[in-house]
Amino acid sequence: MWLCLELQCGPATLQGGCPEANFTSTQHEQAQQHNLLLVTVGLSGMVIIGAGDTAASMVGKMLGRVPVHDGSRKTVEGTVAGILSSLGAWCLLLWGAGVPGGSWRWWLQLLLATAGAGLMEACTSQLDNILLPLWYLPHLMLVQR
């Protein structure tokens, strides 16, 4: 609910009662960037742990055959599933929030940050439920620049 309240009004939501009726294209782009930033920051932990880590664990246990490295229980199949499910979750969340994604460059940077988090999850022996969101959020903030 807080996410919907914080999103700035734009031309697409003027029917919903937003007070500002005259948006210039620059103001509209700034509002979209602000909304994208809010969604990214607010949901980064949920995406990487809720979607990515869960999918990696389930697919790795059910279908995983190739270990990431010798002696590891984590698998390549699980890692790929975690990265893909995180990217899919971003697509669904941005679409559901009505926030258009960024340019192709933004999506490439999101892919690289998500792949980095997936590889970190695959290679770490630490408690990744704490480590991953702490690593992922600042890297997503870099994507916004």
C-alpha positions as CSV (number, residue, x, y, z in Angstrom):
1,M,0.0,0.0,0.0
2,W,2.8,2.4,0.8
3,L,4.2,1.9,-2.7
4,C,1.0,3.0,-4.4
5,L,0.9,6.1,-2.2
6,E,4.4,7.2,-2.9
7,L,4.3,6.9,-6.7
8,Q,4.1,10.3,-8.4
9,C,1.2,11.1,-10.6
10,G,1.6,11.1,-14.3
11,P,-0.5,11.6,-17.4
12,A,-1.6,7.9,-17.4
13,T,-3.1,8.3,-13.9
14,L,-4.8,11.6,-14.3
15,Q,-8.2,9.9,-14.4
16,G,-7.5,8.7,-10.9
17,G,-7.7,12.2,-9.4
18,C,-4.1,13.4,-9.4
19,P,-4.1,17.1,-8.8
20,E,-1.4,18.0,-11.3
21,A,-3.0,18.1,-14.8
22,N,-0.2,19.9,-16.7
23,F,2.9,17.7,-17.0
24,T,5.7,18.5,-19.4
25,S,7.5,15.6,-21.0
26,T,10.6,16.4,-18.7
27,Q,8.4,16.3,-15.6
28,H,6.8,13.1,-16.8
29,E,10.2,11.4,-17.4
30,Q,11.5,12.5,-14.0
31,A,8.3,11.1,-12.3
32,Q,8.8,7.8,-14.1
33,Q,12.5,7.6,-13.0
34,H,11.4,8.4,-9.4
35,N,8.8,5.7,-9.5
36,L,11.2,3.2,-11.0
37,L,13.7,4.0,-8.2
38,L,11.0,3.6,-5.5
39,V,9.9,0.2,-6.9
40,T,13.5,-1.0,-7.3
41,V,14.6,0.0,-3.8
42,G,11.4,-1.1,-2.1
43,L,11.2,-4.5,-3.6
44,S,14.8,-5.5,-4.1
45,G,15.1,-7.8,-1.1
46,M,11.8,-9.5,-1.9
47,V,12.8,-10.2,-5.5
48,I,16.3,-11.6,-4.8
49,I,15.3,-13.7,-1.8
50,G,11.6,-14.4,-2.4
51,A,11.8,-15.2,-6.1
52,G,15.5,-15.8,-6.9
53,D,16.7,-17.7,-3.8
54,T,13.5,-19.8,-3.6
55,A,13.6,-20.8,-7.3
56,A,17.3,-21.6,-7.1
57,S,16.7,-23.8,-4.1
58,M,13.7,-25.6,-5.6
59,V,15.1,-26.1,-9.1
60,G,18.6,-27.0,-7.7
61,K,17.1,-29.8,-5.5
62,M,14.7,-31.2,-8.1
63,L,16.6,-30.8,-11.4
64,G,20.2,-29.9,-10.4
65,R,22.9,-32.1,-11.7
66,V,26.0,-30.0,-12.2
67,P,27.6,-28.6,-9.1
68,V,28.8,-25.0,-9.2
69,H,32.2,-26.1,-7.8
70,D,33.7,-29.2,-6.3
71,G,32.0,-30.1,-3.0
72,S,29.1,-27.7,-3.4
73,R,25.5,-28.7,-3.0
74,K,24.5,-25.7,-5.1
75,T,24.0,-26.4,-8.8
76,V,24.4,-24.5,-12.1
77,E,20.7,-25.2,-12.9
78,G,19.6,-23.7,-9.6
79,T,21.7,-20.6,-10.1
80,V,20.3,-20.0,-13.6
81,A,16.8,-20.6,-12.4
82,G,17.3,-18.1,-9.6
83,I,18.6,-15.4,-11.9
84,L,15.8,-15.9,-14.5
85,S,13.1,-16.0,-11.8
86,S,14.4,-12.7,-10.3
87,L,14.3,-11.0,-13.7
88,G,10.8,-12.4,-14.3
89,A,9.7,-11.1,-10.9
90,W,11.0,-7.6,-11.9
91,C,9.0,-7.7,-15.1
92,L,5.9,-8.7,-13.2
93,L,6.3,-6.2,-10.4
94,L,7.1,-3.3,-12.7
95,W,4.1,-4.1,-14.9
96,G,1.9,-4.6,-11.8
97,A,2.9,-1.3,-10.4
98,G,2.3,0.4,-13.7
99,V,5.9,1.7,-13.8
100,P,7.5,1.4,-17.2
101,G,11.0,-0.1,-17.1
102,G,14.0,1.8,-18.3
103,S,15.9,1.7,-21.5
104,W,17.6,-1.4,-22.9
105,R,20.7,-0.2,-21.1
106,W,18.8,-0.1,-17.8
107,W,17.6,-3.7,-18.4
108,L,21.2,-4.8,-19.2
109,Q,22.5,-3.3,-16.0
110,L,19.6,-5.0,-14.1
111,L,20.6,-8.3,-15.7
112,L,24.2,-7.8,-14.6
113,A,23.4,-6.9,-11.1
114,T,21.0,-9.8,-10.8
115,A,23.5,-12.2,-12.3
116,G,26.1,-11.0,-9.9
117,A,23.8,-11.6,-7.0
118,G,23.0,-15.1,-8.3
119,L,26.6,-16.0,-8.7
120,M,27.3,-14.7,-5.2
121,E,24.5,-16.9,-3.8
122,A,25.9,-19.8,-5.7
123,C,29.5,-19.4,-4.3
124,T,28.9,-18.2,-0.8
125,S,28.8,-20.4,2.3
126,Q,27.6,-17.5,4.4
127,L,24.0,-16.8,5.4
128,D,22.9,-15.6,2.0
129,N,19.4,-14.4,3.2
130,I,21.3,-11.5,4.8
131,L,24.2,-11.1,2.4
132,L,22.3,-11.1,-0.8
133,P,19.9,-8.1,-0.1
134,L,22.8,-6.1,1.4
135,W,24.9,-6.7,-1.8
136,Y,22.0,-6.4,-4.3
137,L,20.5,-3.1,-3.1
138,P,23.6,-0.9,-3.7
139,H,24.1,-2.5,-7.1
140,L,20.6,-1.8,-8.1
141,M,21.1,1.8,-7.0
142,L,24.0,2.0,-9.4
143,V,21.7,0.7,-12.1
144,Q,19.5,3.8,-11.5
145,R,22.3,6.2,-12.4
